[in-house]
Amino acid sequence: MLKSVLVLIDKTPGGEAAQRLAVDVAKQQGAMVTAVSALDLDALTVPVGFFSETLAYSDIDRDQVVAARRGDLGEVRDAFIKRCEKAKLDYDVIESEGSVYAELARAAMSHDLVVLGNDLKFGQIAMRGDVSAVGLLLKHVSRPLLVAPPKLPTATDVVIAFDGSAPCARALQIFVLLGLAQGWTNRIVTVAKKRSLGEAIARDATQFLDRHGIRNSAHVVESNDSPTDVILNEVRRHETGMLVMGAYGHRGWREVILGSSTNALLGYADVPVFVDH
C-alpha cells in the first residue's frame, strides 16, 4: 500500500492540480505527503548569448526573476501547508535551490509516488505541452510518476493502456499494489493489429486484476494506427479519470518517451497520467 507521496509544487495550473491530487491520494490512502518547492537556479544563470532551452537573463533581470519566483514558491508552499492541515495529514516541505534534478531523485527514493503538473517549471518559462521537465524526471526518478493536467476530471474510470510487455505489466502491478486501483472502474485498452492477439494480451491483465478483486473490463482495438493516438482517443471518448501507462507502443516506451509522443501522452492528456518506467 502507498505510505508516502512526494509532490512537486509550483505556481502553475498543473502545479495547483498536482497539489490537490497529491493531498487527495494521501488522504484516501492514509499516507503522508511531502512537498518539494524547487527553484532551478541553473536555468536562471545561463550567460546571455549562450544557446539554451530556457531563457538567458542579464544580472539585473536574473535577480528580479529569482526574487519573483521565490515569492511565488513561498505562496504555493503556504497554500500546501494549509491544505494538509485542513485534511489532517502528516506533511513535510523540502525547499530546494540550485540544480534540482539530483535532489529530486534522492528525495523520491524515500517515497512511493511522485506527483507533478504537466506544465511544471523549476526556473524556466514553460507552456502546457512543454514536458521537458517531466521527461527529465522520468530519466532521473526511480519511482512512478502521476502527472496532473491543469484541470482535474471528476470521472472515476481508469484507462489502463496494456500491450503485454514486461514494463507495462509492471506498471499495472505497481498501480494495483499501491492501492490506486481500488474504488475505480478499470478499463483495460489493448491496441493490436489482430483482434485475437489483442484479446489474449488483454486477458492477462484482466486475470491479474480479478485476482486482486479489482473491478475491470477489457476493450480491444484492432488497428494499425499509432497506439498513442488510439489510447488518447479512447480517453477522450469515455469519461476517464486517469490513464495508466507503462512501456506502451510498437517500439516501446523507452523510444516513445524521447519523441513527440511525450507531448501527446503527458502534455496534452486531459487526465492525470500514471507512468512507470
N, C-alpha and C positions, 0 to 999 in steps of 0.2 A: 504493500500500500504506500501511497505517497505521504511522505512525512515533512518535506520541505520544498518550498518554491522560491526561486530566485527571479525577480522581475527587474528589468532594466527600465527605469522611469525617465521620461523626457517630456518636454512641453511641446508635444505634437499630438494630433488627434489619435494616431495609433498608439502613442505612448500613454495617453489617458485611458484608452480602451484596454491596453495591456495591464495597467494598474488595476482597473476594475475586474478584469478577467482573473488575474492572479489572486486577488482577495477573495473572489467568489469560489475559485477552485480550492484555495486553502481552507475556507470556511466549510465547504462541503466535505472535505477530506479530514478535517480536524488537524491540519498541518500548520506549521509556522511559515512566515513569508519574509524574505529578505529583499530589500530594495537596493539596487545599485544606481547611484547618481554619478554618472560618468561624463567627464569633460576631457575629450581627446585634445590635449594641448598641442600634440604633434601636428594635428590637422590645421591648427591655427598659427603655426610658427614657420610656415613654408616661406623661404625668402622670395620676395617679389621678383617675378621674371622666371622662376622655376616652373616647369610644367607640373601640374598636379591635378588629380581628380577633384580635389577640394579647392577652396579659394585661397589666394595669397593676399596677405594684408601688409600694409605699412605698419611701422611700430605703433603709431597713434591709433590707427584703425583696429589693430590687433588688441590693444589694451581695452578699447571700448567694447569690442565684441566679446572678449573674455569676461569682462565685468557684467555685461548683459546676460551672457549665458550662465554665469554663476548665480545671478539673481533669479533667472528662470528656473534653474535646477533647485534653488532654495524653496521657491514657491511649490514646486512639484513634490519635493521631499516633505514639506509641512502638510500638504494635502494627503499624501500617502499615510503619514502618521495618524492623522485624524480619522482616515478611513479604517485603518487597522484597529484603532482604539474603539471606534463605534461598533465594529464587528467583533470586538473582544478577542482579537487574535494575538498570538505571540509574534513579535516582529523585530527586525533589525534593519539598520541602514548602513551601507558601505558607501563612502564618498571617495571617488577616485579621480585624480587628475594626472595627466601625463599620457603615456602610451597605454591605452586601456585594455587592449585585447588579451594580453598575457594575464593581467589581473582578473579579468572576467573569466578566463579559462580556469584559473586557480579557484576562484570563488564558486564556480559551477560544480567543482568536484565534490563539494560538501553539501550539494543539494540534488534533488531528484529530477527537477524540471526547471527549464529556463523559459520565461515568458517575456516577449518583447513586441513592440509595434512594428508593422512592416514599413513605416516611414521613419524608423529610428535614425537619429543623427547624434554623434558624440560631440562633434565640433563643427562639422561641415554642414553646409546648407543642403537639405535633401528634399526630394519630392516623392510622392507616392509612386511606386513603381521603380524607384531607385533603391534596390535592395543590396547594394554593395556591402553595407554593414552587416546585413543578415547573412550574406554569402560568406563573409569572412568569419563570422561567428560559427557557421556550420563547419568550417575547416578547423577552428581552434577549440571549440567547446565539446566536451566529451559526454554531454547529456542531451536528451531530446529537447527540441525547441517547440514552443507553442507560439505561433506568430499571429498577432492580432491585427485585423483591419481597423480603419478609423471608426467604423460603426459596427457594433456587435449585433449579430442577429438574435432573434428571440426563439427561433426554431429549436427543437430538441432531437432532430435527426442527425446522425453522423454518416458521412460517406467515407468508406474505407477503400481506398484505391489499392487493389491487390492483384499482383501479377505472378505470384507463386515463387518469386525469388527469395533467397535467404534474407537479404536486408529488409525486404518488405514484410516477410513473416516475422522478423524480429521486431519491427516497428509495431505490428499488431500485438505481439506478445507484451511489449513494454506498455503499450496503451492500456491493455487489459490489466496487467499486474499492478500498475499504478492506481487502479481503481477508476480510471477516467471513463471507461465504457459503461459503467453502471448508471442506470437511470436514463439512458439514451436509447433510441431506436437505431440500431447499427445496420447500415445498408452496405453490403459488400458489392463493389463495382469492379468487374473484370473486363478488360478490353482484349479481344483475341481475333485473329483472322478467321478461325473456325469456331463455331458455337460449341461443338463437342469438347474442344480443348478448353475453352473458357469455362464451361460448366465443371469440368474436372478440377481446374485450378480453384475456382470459387468454392467448391465443395470442401477443400482442405480448410479454408478459412471459416466456413460455417460450422464445421465439426469442432474446430478449436473453440469457437465462441459458445457452442452448445455445451461443451464440457465444462465451461466456466459459468454456465447458467446465464449467459448474456443474450438478450433478445436481439435477433438479427434476421435479415433476409438477404437474398443474393440476386444480383442483376448482371447479366452477361450482355455485353455489347459486341456484336460481330462487326468488325470494322477494320479497314486498312489505314484509317486516319491516325493522326498523332494521338497517342494516349492522353497527352496533356490536354489537347483540345476536347477530347471526348469526356474526360473527367470534369473539366470546367463546365461543359455543357450540362452534365448530369447535376452538378452542384447548383447551377442556375435554374434548371428546370423544376427542381423539387425544393421544398422548404428545408434548407440544410443549416445546421448549427455549427458544424465543424467538418473539416476534411483531414483525414489521416493518411499520411504519405510515408512510404519507405523508398526503396530503390525501385522506382516505377518507370517503365518505358522500355522500348525495344532496345535501347542502347544502355540502359541502366542509369540509376540516379547520379552516380559519380560523374558521368559525362553531362547529363542534363543540368546539374546544378551549376555548371560553369558557363552555360549558354543562355540563350534568350528565354528558355523555358522558365528560368528562375523568376523573371519578371512576371510571367503569366501565373505561376503557381503561388508565389509568395507576395508579389507586389500588387496583383490585381484580383486575387480571390477575395470575394466579399464575405468570407467566413474565416474564423480562426483556422490555421493550418498546423496540425501536429506533425512534426518532421523528426524522424530518426535517421541517423547516417552512420 
